[in-house]
């Protein structure tokens, strides 16, 4: 294997390209990114970058090794696994011996194609556009009460805006479970956020421009409407490739998709599980997948997944999937901090300083 092509500009893509060198691969490595910016981390976009506390430049990831060819504005249009070529939108074929698929995803939208006025937050460009709108606004409607939606709401409150968050489910319940979700929800209300649950969901109102949403008969409007309703794995370019696609690129536990092809990050889903679009998962999955591509004997991470969020003055760190486990078995309260554990394999902290390694160990019950 002399040439490995990494498709994507995500943290998973950059990690995979870097890890190939760490593992001693001395052949050619080419990274194809559809975006024109240097690869960056998306984590601060909903927080310090959107608020103006940090610049877009501060999100840039450490530069790749000089031996890695980085091609910006190189969007993949299709994949020919028979001839082992990635075909770019320009029509240029990029040959490979080994391939890493790390194209991430794109923001899901409520509005039909052609309707303007709906903001999302996935890329630097999205962040810049939303930030510009917020500078001229007094009110914001956030559709989606998951981690991203609530982080956006928190930032908007720090900017002094009136904020309403609406979702078909109680805020954060699907990802944090009832106990943790209540802690953050209480803080959101104390910060003046209006939270609405509409089991029937919402429907966009407008013709060419999004004017508001219909929430079970109630019309809600705001100066700025932001959708934070999940992402769609970027697999369009893989249609007809013969790879198994099911809410992402299906892999085994080592990230393997087919001969000499692996996938990692938000675009990948391990067979028999569901996608975990978290930063830590993308990094760990990319390392495992890159190692497997080189034919080394490595297994997927046996540690529980890990993610974190910071909003409304509450810092939450989570190992495992507490939303699937109900009430915690242990709740340790120390002033304003919490330490929680679920016997099913999850643990979490709230405003509590604890290394990630120890939180994961706690999830195991050790």
N, C-alpha and C positions, 0 to 999 in steps of 0.2 A: 504494500500500500504506500504510494508515493505522494498522493495528493488528497487532502481532505477538505471538503467544502462545508462551511457552516452557514446555514441560511437563517438570517434573522439578526436584529440588532439589540436583542433583549439581554438582560442580565444572564439568562441561561446560555445564550449564544456566546457572549464574551467569556463567561466562565468556562464553557466547553473548549473554546479556542485556546485559552490560557492553560487549561489543564492538560491538553494534548502535549504542550511543551514540557509541563511539569513531569509528565509520565515518560518523557524521553523521545517523543515522536519528532524526527528530524526532517520529515518530508515537507512539502508545501502545504500551507494552511491558508485558505482564503475565506474571509467572512463577508457575506453579501447582506447589506442592510438596506431596506427599502427607504428608510428615513435619510434625510440629508445632514442631520446633526450627528456629531460624534456620539457613540453609544452612551446612554445616561441611565441613571436610576430613577424609577418612577415614584419611589417611596415619598419624597418630600413634596411632590406636586400638589397634593390635596391639603398640605399643611403650610410649611414655611414659604414655599414658592408662590402659592396662590395668595397668601396673605401679604406678600411683598417683603417678608423678613429675609428671604434668601433669593439669590439671582438664579436664572436658568443655568448659568455657567457653573454654579456650584453643584449641579446634579451630574456633571460629566464623570463617567467612570475612569479609573486609572487607565492610561494608554496601554494598548496591547504591545506585546513584544514586537520589535522592529521586523522580525522575520515573518510576522503574520500580515498578509495582504488584506487591508480593509478597503472595501469598495462601498461607498455611500451612494444612495440614490439608485441602487441596483435591486429592483424589485423582481422577485421570482414570479414567473407566469405559469410555468408548468414543470413537470418532472418526467423524464423518460428513464425509467429504471432499466430498460433493456440495454440502452446505449450508455447508461450512467452519465446523464447530462441534466443539469438544471438549465431551463430555458428562461432567459430574462424577458421582461416586457419589450425590450429593444429588439428581441429576436436572437440575441447573442446566446450561443450555447456555452455553458461552463461545465467542462468535464470534471468528473470526480472518481476517485477510487473508494473513498469513504465519505459518507454524508451525515451531517448532524442537522436535524430539523428543529429549529428553535424560533419559529416565527411568531410566537406569542398569540395575541388575540386583538380584536378590535372592540370598541365599546358598542354595546347593544343600544339600539335607539327605539323610542316609542313611535316617533313620527314616521309616516311612509316616505319613501324616496321622493325628493323634490320639495319637501316642506322644510322651510328654514325656521330659525328661532329656537331650536332645541340645542342646549349645550350639553356636552359630555366632558369627561376628564379621563383621558388615557395617555395622551402624548403631550410633549412640550407645547406644540401648537394649540392643542385643546386648552391647556392651562393659560396660555397667553390670551386667547380669545375670551375665555371665561373671566379672567382677571380684568380685562378691559371693560367688559360689560358690568362687572360688579362695582367698578369705580364710579359708574353713572347711575347706580341703582339704589333703591331704598328697601326693596323686598325681594326675597328669593324663595322659590318653591323647589324643593329637592324631592324628586320621585325616586324612591328606593331608600330603605332604612337599613342597609347592610353596612359593612365597615366603611366603604368609600363614601356612601351617601351621608353618613353621620359625621365623618371627618370633614367633608365639605361644609356641612351645616355648622360644625364647630368653628371652622375658619371664618365663615360668613358672619357669625356672631361676634368674633373678635374685631371684625371690620365695622361693627355697629349696625348691621342689616337686620331687618325683620325676617325671620326664617320659619318656614313651615316644611315639615318632612312628612311624606305620605307613603304608605306601603300597604300591601294586602295582608302582611303579617306584622305582628308586634315588632318594634325596632330591635334589631340585632339578635332576635330569638333564634333564628335559623343557624347562626354561626357561633354564638356564645352560650346558648342555653338560657333558661329562665333567671337563674340567680345573677350571673354576670351581666346579662342584658338589663336587668332591673337596676343594677348599680350605675351603669352608664346612662340609662334612660332617665333616672332621677337627676343626675347631674345635668343632662340636656335641658330638662324642664326648669331646673334652678337657674340655668343660663338664659332662659326666656324663649326656648324653642317650642313651637307648637307642633305636637306630634299627632298624626291622624292615622288610624288603621281602617282600611277600606277593603274588606274581604273580596269584594267583587272586582278589585283592581281599578285602574283608571283608563280613560280613553282620551286621546289627543283631540283638541278642538281647534279648528282652523282649516283654511284651504291651502293657501301658499305659505302662510306663516303660522307657527304654533302660537295660539292666543291664550291657551289655558288647558286644563284637563277636566274631564267629567268624572267625578268620583261618586259613583252610585247616585247620580242625579244632582249632586252639588257641583257647581262650576267653580273651580279654583284658578285664580290668576295671580301673577306676580310680575315684577319688572324683569326678572330673570328666571327661566325655568331650566333646571338641570336634571338630567336623567342619570341615575346611578343604578342601573338595573342589570348589572352583570356584563359579561363579555362574551364574544363569539370567537372560538378558536380560529386562527387564520389558516384554514386548510383549503381554501378555494383553489389555490394553485396546484393542489394535489389530486384534483378530480381526474379520473382516468389513469392514474398512476399505478393502480392495482394495490395500493396500500390500504389497510383496514382503517376506515374512518368511522368513529362513533363518538360524537361530541368531542372530537379531537383526534389525534393520531394515536392509535392503540399500540401500546408497547408491552413488553414483558417487564418483570421486576428490575431488569438491568437497563431498561430504556431501549432495548432492541426492537426494531420494527420489521426489518427484512435483512437479507444478506448485505452487510456493509452499510446499513442504514440504522441510525438511532434517532431518538427524539427526546426532548427535555423541555421543561418549563410549562408555561400556560397552555401550550398547544398539545401537550402530551397527556394521555390518560392511561394509567396502568390497567391492564386487562383485569376485569372483575372488580374494579374500584371506581371511584369518581375523581374527577380532576380536583386538584388542590392548588388553586392559583395564588400561592403565597411566595414571597421573595425567598425565604429560606429554602422552601421546597425546590424552587427553580435552581438555586445554586447547588444544592446537594444532588439533585437529579442530574444536573449537567455533568458533574464530576463522575458520577457512576456511569452515565451513558458514554462519555468520552473514553473512560477506561475500558468499558466493554467493547467499544469500537476497535480498540487496539488489540482485542483478543485476550486481554488479561482476565484472570479469574477474580471476579469481584461480585458481591451481592448487593442488592439494594439496601438502603438504610433501614435498620431495624428499629431506629428511634422513632418515637411518635412525631407527627408533623408539628411544626412550630410557627406561630405568627404573633404579631403584636399590633396594637393600635394605641393612638394617643388622641384624646378628644375631651373637650370640656373639663380640662384639668385632671383627667383620669388616664393613667397609664396602665394598660392591660397587656400581660404577656401570657400566652396560652400554649401548652403542649398537649397534643391530642385533639379529640373532637368532643368537647363537653356538651355540645348541643344534642348529641345522640344519647346522652347518659342521664339526663334529668337532674335531680338534686344531688349536690356533692355529699360525699361521706364525711369530709372534714372541712371545717371552716375555722381558720385561726385569725382572730381579729386583733390588731395591734394599732390602736389609735385610728388613723385614717387609712391604714393599709390592710390588705386581706391576703390570705394564703388559702387556696382551695385545692381539694383533691377528690377525684372520682375513681372508685375502685375499678371501673371499666377501662382505665388507661388514659386518664387526662389529669392535668393539673394547671393551675393558673395563679397569677399574682395580680394584685391591684395596688398600684403605688407602693410597691415593695421591691427593694433592691435584691435581686437574686440572679446569678448567672444562668444563662440558658441551659447549660449542662445540668445544673441542679434541678431546674424546673422539669426537665425531661426525666431525670432520675426519680423525682417525686411522682411523676405520672406512672412510673413502673411500680410505685409503692415502696421504693427502697430509700 
